[in-house]
Amino acid sequence: MSFFRKKIELEEGDYYLTPEGYRCFTEQYHLKRGYCCQSGCRHCPYGFNQKTNQQKK
């Protein structure tokens, strides 16, 4: 059984570049994606806390 994730086309406001040159995804992008990846993203709208490994409901 394989799982395929749909490709999300990037739009203006989905990310910004950090001073180090990394792409940082915004809350807009995460909501469009529709789930939490539990990576401790800076703009996670799902409330995941990487320290406690729990998600706010």
Backbone hydrogen bonds, N-H to C=O, Kabsch-Sander energy under -0.5 kcal/mol:
donor,donor_aa,acceptor,acceptor_aa,energy
9,E,7,K,-0.6
14,D,11,E,-2.1
16,Y,24,C,-1.7
18,T,22,Y,-2.9
21,G,18,T,-2.1
24,C,16,Y,-3.1
24,C,22,Y,-0.5
25,F,23,R,-0.6
26,T,14,D,-2.4
30,H,26,T,-2.0
31,L,27,E,-2.6
32,K,28,Q,-1.7
33,R,29,Y,-2.3
34,G,30,H,-2.0
35,Y,30,H,-0.5
44,C,41,C,-1.3
47,G,44,C,-0.6
49,N,54,Q,-3.2
50,Q,48,F,-0.6
53,N,49,N,-1.6
54,Q,49,N,-1.1
56,K,47,G,-1.5
